[in-house]
Amino acid sequence: MSERAPKGGRCPICGSPIDPALRPFCSKRCADIDLARWMSETYVVPGGGADADEDGDDAEATRGERDSGVPPYKLH
């Protein structure tokens, strides 16, 4: 009988059969490699420009407006 990959496929880092406890990886080492790639921004999720409230610049201005007690629909 030949050794087959467990149901679910292969590790995206090294191609070895996955460990169900570490899915989708085969080992803690491969999971750590993947995490390091995300942390170093080797991997990125494509997207459009940042929303105004994501970068924090407009968040300060709108926070002050909200604290003034004026409903947001009356500010504009």
C-alpha positions in Angstrom: 0.0 0.0 0.0 1.3 3.4 -0.9 1.4 6.3 1.6 -1.2 9.0 0.7 -1.8 12.5 2.0 -4.6 12.6 4.6 -7.9 14.1 3.4 -7.4 17.8 3.0 -4.3 18.0 0.9 -0.7 19.1 1.4 1.1 21.7 3.3 1.3 25.0 1.4 4.9 25.6 2.6 6.7 22.4 1.9 4.1 20.1 0.2 4.2 17.4 2.9 0.9 15.7 4.0 -0.9 17.9 6.5 -1.3 17.3 10.2 -5.0 17.6 11.0 -4.1 19.4 14.3 -2.1 22.0 12.5 -4.2 22.3 9.3 -3.4 23.5 6.7 0.2 22.9 7.7 2.2 19.7 8.3 4.2 21.0 11.3 4.6 23.9 13.7 7.7 24.9 11.8 5.8 25.4 8.6 3.0 27.3 10.5 5.7 29.6 11.9 7.3 30.1 8.5 3.9 31.2 7.2 3.3 33.5 10.1 6.7 35.1 9.6 5.9 35.7 6.0 2.7 37.5 7.0 4.5 39.5 9.7 7.2 40.6 7.3 4.6 41.6 4.7 6.0 39.0 2.2 2.3 38.1 1.9 -0.2 40.8 1.5 -4.0 40.9 0.7 -4.6 43.1 -2.3 -7.0 45.9 -1.8 -8.0 49.4 -2.8 -7.0 52.5 -1.1 -7.4 52.8 2.7 -10.6 54.3 4.0 -10.3 57.6 5.7 -11.1 56.1 9.1 -8.5 53.3 8.7 -5.4 55.5 8.7 -6.5 57.5 11.7 -6.2 60.9 10.2 -9.9 61.6 9.9 -10.7 59.6 13.0 -9.5 62.4 15.3 -11.6 65.0 13.5 -14.8 62.9 13.5 -14.2 61.8 17.1 -14.3 65.5 18.2 -17.5 66.1 16.1 -19.2 63.1 17.7 -18.3 64.2 21.2 -19.9 67.6 20.5 -23.3 66.1 20.9 -24.3 67.1 17.3 -25.9 64.1 15.5 -23.6 62.9 12.6 -26.3 63.5 10.0 -26.3 67.2 10.9 -22.6 67.7 10.6 -22.4 67.7 6.8 
